[in-house]
């Protein structure tokens, strides 16, 4: 059974950094593309960064503004999202998701519909990031 668990969220001051972790079980990162998404209150879920199962290539949405970095550790079955220069607008619940052999750009959709969300193979439950002074 595919399972993803996010961790690393919390309260951070503007300009600060956080590193989120997405630990996966029940499958190998070699076959699944992993993406980081977020959803703020009353907003659509948006794709941020995705990393390919095939070659480790990455794709970032404009929302990351060059501040976020996605990496993976296949031995630890974990995907990380390093977030720097955080802004209050980054406050949201952050999710990771897995989709078998997906291309990164196709997975990192700027605004996900319900069909897009349901189309992913698996989602984590999310971790809350709050950026506030």
C-alpha positions in Angstrom: 0.0 0.0 0.0 1.3 3.4 -1.0 1.8 5.7 1.9 3.4 9.1 2.2 4.0 11.0 5.4 5.0 14.7 5.5 6.9 16.3 8.3 8.9 19.4 9.1 6.2 22.0 9.1 5.8 24.6 11.8 5.9 28.3 12.6 8.7 30.4 11.0 9.4 34.1 10.8 9.4 35.9 7.5 12.7 35.4 5.8 13.3 32.1 7.5 13.8 28.6 6.2 12.2 25.2 6.7 12.9 21.7 5.3 10.0 19.5 4.7 10.3 15.7 4.4 8.1 13.3 2.6 8.8 9.7 3.7 7.3 7.0 1.5 6.5 3.4 2.1 5.0 0.6 0.1 6.7 1.6 -3.1 10.1 2.6 -4.5 11.0 6.1 -5.5 12.5 4.6 -8.6 9.0 4.2 -10.1 7.1 7.1 -8.8 7.4 10.8 -9.5 7.0 12.8 -6.3 5.6 16.3 -6.1 5.2 18.9 -3.4 1.9 20.9 -3.3 0.3 23.4 -1.0 -3.1 24.7 -0.3 -3.9 27.9 1.6 -7.4 28.6 3.0 -10.0 29.2 0.3 -7.4 28.7 -2.5 -6.9 25.9 -4.9 -4.2 23.3 -4.3 -1.1 24.3 -6.3 1.9 22.4 -7.5 5.3 23.6 -6.3 8.1 21.2 -7.2 8.3 17.8 -8.7 11.1 15.3 -9.0 11.1 12.6 -11.7 11.3 8.9 -11.0 13.3 8.3 -14.2 16.3 10.5 -13.9 15.8 12.8 -10.9 15.1 15.8 -13.1 13.1 18.5 -11.4 10.4 21.0 -12.3 9.5 24.1 -10.3 6.4 26.2 -10.6 6.5 30.0 -10.7 5.1 30.0 -7.2 8.5 28.9 -5.8 10.2 32.0 -7.2 13.6 30.1 -7.1 13.4 29.8 -3.3 12.5 26.2 -3.0 14.6 23.1 -3.8 13.4 19.5 -4.1 15.7 16.6 -3.6 15.3 12.9 -3.0 17.2 10.2 -1.1 16.3 6.9 -2.7 18.0 4.9 0.1 16.0 6.6 2.7 12.8 6.7 0.6 12.4 10.3 1.3 11.9 13.5 -0.7 12.8 16.8 0.7 11.6 20.4 0.0 14.0 23.0 1.2 12.2 26.4 1.5 14.2 29.6 1.9 13.2 33.2 2.2 9.7 32.3 3.3 7.0 34.9 3.1 3.6 35.1 4.9 2.0 34.2 1.5 3.7 30.8 1.8 1.4 29.9 4.8 -0.5 26.8 3.8 -0.8 23.1 4.3 1.9 21.4 2.3 1.3 18.0 0.8 3.4 15.5 -1.1 1.9 13.2 -3.7 3.1 10.3 -5.8 2.2 9.3 -9.4 3.8 6.4 -11.2 6.2 7.4 -14.0 4.6 10.9 -14.4 6.4 13.7 -16.1 7.3 16.5 -13.7 5.7 19.3 -15.6 2.5 17.4 -16.1 2.3 16.7 -12.4 3.2 20.2 -11.1 0.0 21.8 -12.2 -0.4 25.4 -11.0 -4.0 24.9 -9.9 -5.3 21.4 -9.4 -8.9 20.5 -10.0 -10.7 17.8 -8.0 -10.0 15.4 -10.9 -6.3 16.2 -10.8 -6.2 15.6 -7.1 -8.1 12.3 -7.4 -5.8 11.3 -10.3 -2.7 11.1 -8.2 -1.8 7.6 -7.0 -1.4 8.7 -3.4 -1.3 11.8 -1.1 0.1 12.4 2.3 -2.1 14.0 5.0 -0.1 17.3 4.9 2.0 19.4 7.2 1.1 23.0 8.2 3.6 25.8 7.5 2.9 29.1 9.1 5.0 32.1 8.2 4.4 34.9 10.7 6.2 37.4 12.8 
